[in-house]
Structure formats: C-alpha cells, structure tokens
Amino acid sequence: MYSFGQDSDTTKFEAGVALNRYVPDRDNENLPYLFSGSVRYKFKSMNKFDHLINVRVAGNYNKQVTLKPFVSKRYLSFEAGYQGRWQRDSTKWRFAWGVNAGIFHINEKVTPFNMFPFLEQKEPFNRARYKIAISPQISVEYYINPLTYFQFAFSMSVGTPYYGEVDHLEFNSFRGFSAQAPSFGIFRKF
C-alpha cells in the first residue's frame, strides 16, 4: 500500500482534461459541452494544504437545431486563477476550492434561410461577442494512485454584459452562467 502523505508528494505541476457542462445563454443548442485542458503549478505546500496557480482553456463547436436562420457557434474561454486543496493522509479523497478570472468568447456563423431558391441568396456572415467573468469553483478529487486523480467540479460564474456584436441579443446585462455545471476530468501530476 502506498501513502498519500504530503512528504511523498514532491511534484510541482499538474495537467488534465475535462468535459464540462456549459449552461448556454440561448436555447436550442445541441452540444452544450466544453472540452477543456488545465495546467496547474503548486507554488506553496503546507502541512495539510496545497496552493496552486491554475490556467484553463476550454472550447467547443455547437450547431443550433433551429434552421431559420441556421447558426453554428464556436465557444472559447481562457481562465487563470487560484486553487487550494485540503489533503488528508488517511483517504484517497481530496477537497479543493478556488477562483478564476476569464474571458468567454463566442463566434457565430449565421446562414440566412431563403424560402425561394430562385431569388438571390443572402451570404453567410460571422458575428462575435465576449464577456469577462469571475468564477468561484469547488471540487472533489479521487486519487487512483499518488499521481493520477479524477476531479468532479462545479463552478458558477458572474460575468459582465457581452461586448462586440450584440445588437441581436434580446437580453444582455450582468448575469450568472456556468462553464462547469458540472465538470468531470482526469489529471496527472508531474
């Protein structure tokens, strides 16, 4: 049997991938999941707590179900922040918390619908918008060995209104949303 004690954990970096449930800002999206990659650096280790810097990139490609007009979306987010972890030698479970600041970007390709094909077709066009957000996060980690663990996380963000091409939005103000509701990932220390 191996120990999960703090003395045996001398790694400084962690990296992992996750599947995240994204709570969308519009209806009729058929792929509300973001795939993300994270890198963490442990800058301080105490007796029962680790303190890490977290950098996370997430994104997906989403086709709307509606056809009038047909809209496809690309989501991309970049977040950086702090994560703390509480460790106990007697268990494989860990509890973590943190906060990230990030930019969430949406690029839409809109293909207008034309009921009469013999008339001049309207050209597809792109529009982009972004918001800045703060995201507190809590998570539970389960270690399958001293260097590899699964993480189940939940985060709710508070973001600014969207900036950019927003004239088509019906509602645009400060609001809550989530890019991790929930998130399930696998991470490796190195």
Secondary structure, DSSP 8 states (H G I E B T S, - for coil): -----GGG----EEEEEEEEE-B-SSS-BS--EEEEEEEEEEEEE-SSEEEEEEEEEEEEEEEEEEETTEEEEEEEEEEEEEEEEE--TT-SEEEEEEEEEEEEEEEEEEE---S-TTS-----EEEEEEEEEEEEEEEEEEEEETTEEEEEEEEEEEE---EES-TT-S--SSEEEEEEEEEEEEEEE-
